[in-house]
Amino acid sequence: MRYPSLQAIRAAKELPQMVAKVSDLVEGELSRHAIELVSISAPERERRCRIIEGDTGEEAGKRLADVLREDGIL
């Protein structure tokens, strides 16, 4: 994939921006185009929290590094 050049980015900023409301998409002029709303949902978020404790900062840091290695982050 190629990144756009700085000149292309600057030129794109000068182009007019089209802002559409949902009502425009459903009822307005834009509804003539093939637009089909299949579903709208918020993304599911998975939260996993672990509290890393240690008697000293160094010990907590080592435990944190171990947990990160187990999770494949390090």
N, C-alpha and C positions, 0 to 999 in steps of 0.2 A: 504494500500500500504506500502510495506517495503522499507526502504532506503537501498542502497547498503552499504556494510561494507567498511571501509577504505582500507582493503586489496584488495577488489574487484575493488575499484576505482584506486588504484595504479597499479594493474595488467592490467586494461583496458588502462592505459596510455602507456603501453609497446607494445600494439598490433599495427600492422601496420595500418595507416590511408589511406583510399582510397579517392583520390580527383578526381572528374569527372567534365568535362566541359559539357556544354549543347550540343555541337556538338558530344561528346562521347555518350550521351544519345540518340540522334536522329539517328546518322549514325554509330556509332562505335560498339564495341563489346557488350556494355551494352544494345544496342537496341534489342538484341535477347530476353531479358526479357520482361515481360508484362508491359511496361511503356506506358501510354497514357497521353498526356498533354491535360487536359480539358480546362483550362483557366489560365491566369496569369493577375492579377490585383493588384493594390496597395490598401491597406485597406482604407476605407473611415474614415476620421477623423471628429469628431464633436467637435467643439470648442464653449464653452459657457463661456464667460468672464463677470464677474461683477466687477465693481469697488466699493469697500466698503469705504465709506467716513465717517468721523466723526470729530468733532471739536477737540477732544483729542484722544490720543491713546487708552485710556480706552473705550471710546464710540465706536470707530471703532472696537475694539476687541469684544465688546458685540454684535454689528451688525453682525460681521463675524460669531460669534457663533450662532446667530439666523438663519442666512442663511444656515449654515452647518446643523443645526437641521432640517430645512425645507427640505433640500435635502436628509435627512436620513443618513448623514455621521457621525453625533454625536448622 
